[in-house]
Amino acid sequence: MRRFGPAPANLWCLSGKEFTCDAGDPGDEAQNGVNPDWEKKVIEYFKEKLKENNAPKWVPSLNEVPLHYLKPNSFVKFRCMVQDMFDPEFYMGVYETVNRNTKARVLHFGKYRDVAECGPQQEVDLNSPRTTTLERQTFYCVPVPGESVWVKEAYVNANQARVSPSTSYTPSRHKRSYEDDEDMDLQPNKQKDQHMGARQAGNVGGLQWCGEPKRLETEASSGQQLSSLNLSSPFDLNFPLPGEKGPACLVKVYEDWDCFKVNDVLELYGILSVDPVLSILNNDERDASSLLDPMECTDMAEEQRVHSPPASLVPRIHVVLAQKLQHINPLLPACLNKEESKTCKFVSGFMSELSPVRAELLGFLTHALLGDSLAAEYLILHLISTVYTRRDVLPLGKFTVNLSGCPRNSTFTEHLYRIIQHLVPASFRLQMTIENMNHLKFIPHKDYTANRLVSGLLQLPSNTSLVIDETLLEQGQLDTPGVHNVTALSNLITWQKVDYDFSYHQMEFPCNINVFITSEGRSLLPADCQIHLQPQLMPPNMEEYMNSLLSAVLPSVLNKFRIYLTLLRFLDYSISDEITKAVEDDFVEMRKNDPQSITADDLHQLLIVARFLSLSAGQTTLSRERWLRAKQLESLRRARLQQQKCVNGNEL
C-alpha cells in the first residue's frame, strides 16, 4: 500500500542560502521551469562542507541533544539502526501557489519538508500542470540497541555543537501557563474550524496549510496536546531491548534507499521536521476514518497511529546524506575498508604497537577471569571474531564461546559482563531464567493491523556482543514460547540468522552477533568452543574486586583495548600454499597418532583458533609459530575439559 505523504513547501534556509523559486512571469516559467540540477547541488554542497576539518562535529546530534533544544528545519545528524521500513509514499516535489488577490504565481520545491506553508493570501493550485509528484521511502529508525555508555560519552565529548533551547518553538512542554489551559478549554472548536478551513484549500497529494506560519504554530501547539490525549494507548517506540532511551525517528529517504536494509546502522544528516501540524492532521484523519466500516476503521486508525505518531515524540528527518556505518566505535575512523586501513596513518601507527596492547589486555582479562589466563586467551579470540563470509548456509568466522565452571549464586557473571561492556561498542546481557524464556519476545514479528515490524530481543545490529547468563537457570517448565525462544537462540548461534515471524511465513535475516555463554556446567545451547573456568583466586567481595580492577586501568589504556578489539575485525587474512600443505600434513600425522579423537571438526576448530590467534597478534597470514600455538591452546583446553569430566562424571 503506497500512501500520500504531506506535501512540503520551499526548501529550508541554511548557511544564508534559501533554495526557493519565484515563478514570476508564467510564460517565462513554462520556458525555464525548475533547474533540474538544484538537488544534486544541494547534496554536493553538504558533502563538501562535511569534508572540512571537524565539520561533522559541529552538527547537532539527536543522540545527544534534547529535541526541544533543536530548531525546526535545522540541519541535524542521527546515529541509528533501521528497525522497520514502511511503504513508499508520494509527495509533491514541485507545486505552485497562487495569490488570491494579485493572481501572482510562485513555484515551490517540495523536497525535505512535511508541510506546505503558504504565505498570506496564497493557496496551492492543485490543478497546475507544473505540479510534480515524486516518491520517497520512510524508515523507522531507533538508537543503536545496546550501545555502550562509553560510546555515547565519547560522541558527546567529540561533538562541538553547542545549542540552547529553541525560543521560537518548543515541540513539547511539560508545563503550561493558565492562559494556555484556558485556550485549550475554551477554543478547541474554533481551532478545529480554522483547521478544517485550511484543509479545504486542498488535500490531494498531501497537506496544504494556508495562513501565517506563526499563527499556525500557535494553534498546532494546543492541537498537539489534544491529539496526544486521544491516542488509544501510549505510543510504543518499538525499541528491541528493554530500558533503551533516546528518540525514535521517521526517516524520509529520497535517493538510493535500495542500498539500505533492516538492522543496518546508519549515520544520517538531514533536515529536522517537528511540525506540530502533523499531529493535528493525524488526529483528524483518525476522526474521519470513524465514518467507515468499524473493523476497517480500527485497522486504519492503528496503522495511522503507528505510521504517523506525534512529531514531538517521533520527529522526522529528511535525509540529505546517509552513510552505512561499519562500526560505531568513536575512537576509530568511520570507514575501515581494507584498502583505506592500509593507508590510514592512525591505523598503521596503532598496528605498530599492537604487541604490548595485546599483552596488557590479556593481563586485564586474566584478572577479570579470576586469574585464568587460558580462559582470557579464548575470550580475546571470541571478542575479535566475526563472520567474514558465508559458504552456502554456513557462516564462517563465528566463534561462540561457552565459559563453563562459573560460580553459582555469585555476582561473577554480572560483573564479567560489566567488564565486556567497557570494551565493546554494543552489548546485551540476557538473563536466562525460566520466566524470561517464557515471557520475553525474542523474535520480531509482523503486525498486519498496524502494518509494522514489532521488534524482539534478537533484532540486533552486526557485531553486537550478546552475553547469555545460564547460571541463573533454575528447574522449571518451558512453555511453547519458551521452547521457540531457545530454538531461536540455537539458530542464531549455529547459523547466524534469525527467522522473523510474518504469520504466514518466516523470513530469514542473516546476522553477525558475537554470543558468549556463561554457565555452571556445559551449556544447554550449542557453542563452537567450551572453556572451563579454573579460578586461581576467589575474592570475598566480587563487586569491590571488579571495581578496583576497572579503576586501576588508565582511560588511555582502556581506549587502546577498545580500538584493538574493533580494528582487528577488519583485518584481511590468508593462508599461503606452503602453510596449507604443512597444516594438511600435520593433520594426517595427528590422525595417525590418535584416529579416534581427531576429526574434521577438530581441524576446522584449530583453523578458526589459528586465524584469530594470528589476527590478535596483528598478523594477516598464518605462520608455523601461530599454528603450533593454536594446537597448544586447544590441547590445554581439551585436557582441562577431560579433567573436569573425570571429576564430575558426565557433566561436561
Residue, then its C-alpha position, 0 to 999 in steps of 0.5 A: m500500500r503506497r500512501f500520500g505523504p504531506a506535501p512540503a513547501n520551499l526548501w529550508c534556509l541554511s548557511g544564508k542560502e534559501f533554495t526557493c523559486d519565484a515563478g514570476d512571469p508564467g510564460d517565462e516559467a513554462q520556458n525555464g521551469v525548475n533547474p533540474d540540477w538544484e538537488k544534486k547541488v544541494i547534496e554536493y554542497f553538504k558533502e563538501k562542507l562535511k569534508e572540512n576539518n571537524a565539520p561533522k562535529w559541529v552538527p547537532s546530534l539527536n543522540e545527544v541533544p534534547l529535541h526541544y533544544l533543536k530548531p525546526n528545519s535545522f540541519v541535524k545528524f542521527r546515529c541509528m539502526v533501521q528497525d522497520m521500513f514502511d511503504p513508499e509514499f508520494y509527495m509533491g516535489v514541485y507545486e505552485t501557489v497562487n495569490r488570491n488577490t494579485k493572481a501572482r504565481v510562485l513555484h515551490f520545491g517540495k523536497y525535505r519538508d512535511v508541510a506546505e506553508c503558504g504565505p498570506q493570501q496564497e493557496v496551492d493550485l492543485n490543478s497546475p500542470r507544473t505540479t510534480t509528484l515524486e516518491r520517497q521511502t520512510f524508515y523507522c529508525v531507533p538508537v543503536p540497541g545496546e550501545s555502550v555508555w562509553v560510546k555515547e560519552a565519547y560522541v558527546n565529548a567529540n561533538q562541538a555543537r553547542v545549542s540552547p533551547s529553541t525560543s521560537y518553538t518548543p515541540s513539547r512542554h511539560k508545563r503550561s501557563y493558565e492562559d494556555d489551559e484556558d485556550m485549550d478549554l475554551q477554543p478547541n472548536k474554533q481551532k478545529d474550524q480554522h483547521m478544517g478551513a485550511r484543509q479545504a484549500g486542498n488535500v490531494g497529494g498531501l497537506q496544504w496549510c494556508g495562513e501565517p506560519k506563526r499563527l499556525e504554530t500557535e494553534a498546532s501547539s494546543g492541537q498537539q496536546l489534544s491529539s496526544l490525549n486521544l491516542s488509544s494507548p501510549f505510543d510504543l517506540n518499538f525499541p528491541l531491548p528493554g530500558e533503551k532511551g533516546p528518540a525514535c525517528l521517521v526517516k524520509v529517504y529520497e535517493d538510493w534507499d535500495c542500498f539500505k536494509v533492516n538492522d543496518v546502522l546508519e549515520l544520517y544528516g538531514i533536515l529536522s521536521v517537528d511540525p506540530v501540524l502533523s499531529i493535528l492532521n493525524n488526529d483528524e484523519r483518525d476522526a474521519s476514518s470513524l465514518l467507515d466500516p468499524m473493523e476497517c476503521t480500527d485497522m486504519a486508525e492503528e496503522q495511522r497511529v503507528h505510521s504517523p505518531p506525534a512529531s514531538l515524540v517521533p520527529r522526522i528527518h529528511v535525509v540529505l546524506a546517509q552513510k552505512l556505518q561499519h562500526i560505531n566505535p568513536l575512537l576509530p575512523a568511520c570507514l575501515n575498508k581494507e584498502e583505506s586501513k592500509t593507508c590510514k596513518f592512525v591505523s598503521g601507527f596503532m598496528s605498530e604497537l599492537s604487541p604490548v596492547r595485546a599483552e596488557l589486555l590479556g593481563f586485564l582479562t586474566h584478572a577479570l577471569l579470576g586469574d585464568s589466563l587460558a580462559a582470557e586467551y579464548l575470550i580475546l579470540h571470541l571478542i575479535s571474531t566475526v563472520y567474514t563470509r558465508r559458504d552456502v548456509l554456513p557462516l564462517g568466522k563465528f566463534t561462540v564461546n561457552l565459559s563453563g565452571c562459573p560460580r553459582n549464586s555469585t555476582f561473577t557473571e554480572h560483573l564479567y559482563r560489566i567488564i565486556q561492556h567497557l570494551v565493546p561498542a554494543s552489548f546485551r546481557l540476557q538473563m536466562t531464567i525460566e520466566n524470561m524464556n517464557h515471557l520475553k519476545f525474542i523474535p520480531h514479528k509482523d503486525y498486519t493491523a498496524n502494518r509494522l515490524v514489532s521488534g524482539l530481543l534478537q533484532l540486533p545490529s552486526n557485531t553486537s556482543l550478546v552475553i547469555d547468563e545460564t547460571l541463573l537457570e533454575q528447574g522449571q517448565l518451558d512453555t511453547p514460547g519458551v521452547h521457540n525462544v531457545t530454538a531461536l537462540s540455537n539458530l542464531i548461534t549455529w547459523q547466524k540468522v534469525d527467522y522473523d515471524f510474518s504469520y504466514h511465513q518466516m523470513e530469514f535475516p542473516c546476522n553477525i552477533n558475537v554470543f558468549i555463554t556463561s554457565e555452571g556446567r556445559s551449556l544447554l545451547p550449542a557453542d563452537c568452543q567450551i572453556h572451563l573456568q579454573p579460578q586461581l583466586m576467589p575474592p570475598n567481595m566480587e563487586e569491590y574486586m571488579n571495581s578496583l580492577l576497572s579503576a586501576v586501568l588508565p582511560s588511555v589504556l582502556n581506549k587502546f583495548r577498545i580500538y584493538l578489539t574493533l580494528l582487528r575485525f577488519l583485518d584481511y587474512s590468508i593462508s599461503d600454499e606452503i602453510t596449507k600443505a604443512v597444516e594438511d600434513d600435520f593433520v594426517e600425522m595427528r590422525k595417525n597418532d590418535p584416529q579416534s579423537i581427531t576429526a574434521d571438526d577438530l581441524h576446522q576448530l584449530l583453523i578458526v583458533a589459528r586465524f584469530l590467534s594470528l589476527s590478535a597478534g596483528q598478523t594477516t597470514l598464518s605462520r608455523e609459530r601461530w599454528l603450533r600455538a593454536k594446537q597448544l591452546e586447544s590441547l590445554r583446553r581439551a585436557r582441562l575439559q577431560q579433567q573436569k569430566c573425570v571429576n564430575g562424571n558426565e557433566l561436561 
